[in-house]
Amino acid sequence: MYVKKDDMVIVLSGKDKGKKGKILRVFRELDKVTVEGVAVRKKTLKAKRKGQKGQIIEKAVPIHVSNVALIDPKTDRPTRIGSKIVAKKKVRITKKSGMEI
């Protein structure tokens, strides 16, 4: 998978198209990611005890990794990812500017 936790991404398709956010969680086996402020759904919780009130909470649901693109830190635009070896260590680079991530 080409994205990792804490990467800044932009959503390419869906109702949240164009929104930017940080990756909160990566689900490798499902090829999905959870992005901050994207695909937020409301869920109702019943009261657990007598006298307690029910709540409505907002929860970010995972979206498919193909619907997001990494943001190039230099140009602030979507970019693809490549890799190269620097000092016997593999690093991720952006295709547009060639900058290390």
N, C-alpha and C positions, 0 to 999 in steps of 0.2 A: 504494500500500500504506500502511496507516495506522500500522504499527509500524516502528521503526527500531532499529538496533544500540544496545545498552546500555539499552533500555527494560525496565522491570520488568513482567512479564506473569504471568497465571494461566492454567493449562490448563483448558479447559471440558469436554473429552470425551476418552475413551480410558482406558487403564489408569493413566495418571498424572494423572487428573482431580483438581483441587484443589491441585496442586503449583504453587509460585511459583518464578520464576527470571528471570535476566537474559538477554536475547537476545544470542547470541554472533555469529550470522551470518544474513543475510537473502538468500534466493534469489528475486529479483524475477520472473525468467522462469518459475519453477516455482510461485510463490505459496507458498513454504515458508520456515520459520524454524528455526534451531537454538537451543534453549533450554538453559541451564546446568542440569544435573542431571535433565533430562527425556528420555525415550525413549533411555536408555543401553543399548547392546547390547555384548556381549562378542565379541571377535574373536581368533582364535588366529593367531600368527605362528610360522612354522617358523624353525629355526636357520639362519642364513645361512652360517656357516662351521663347520668341524669344531671341537668343543670348546665351542661357544657353545650356550646353552640356548634353547629356544622360549619364547614369552611369551603371556600372555593379556592383551589390552588392552581397556579400556572406551572406547567411542566414542559420542558423542551423534549420533543420526541426525535429519534434518529432519522436522518435522511441519507439517501444513497450517496456514496463517495463520488460517483460520476457526475453528480449535480453540483459539485463545488470545485473551485479552482484556487490554487494558492495565489496570494497577492505578492508581487515582487516588491520588496521593501524600498528599492531605489526609485522605481517608476510609479508605484502605487496602482498597478494595473494587473489583471490576471495573467498568469504565466504557467508554462509547463515546467516540469522538473527533470533535471539530468543529474548525473553523478560523475565525479572524477576523483582520482586518488591523489591526495596531498600528504606528503611525509608518511607514506605507508598507511594512511587512513582514508577510508572512503567518505566523501562529503557530498552533500546535496548542493546543486547549483541551480540557478534560474536560467532558463533558455534565453530570455529576452536580454538580460543585462550581464549574465555570466557571474553574478555575485553569489557568494556562499551564503547558505542559510544556516 
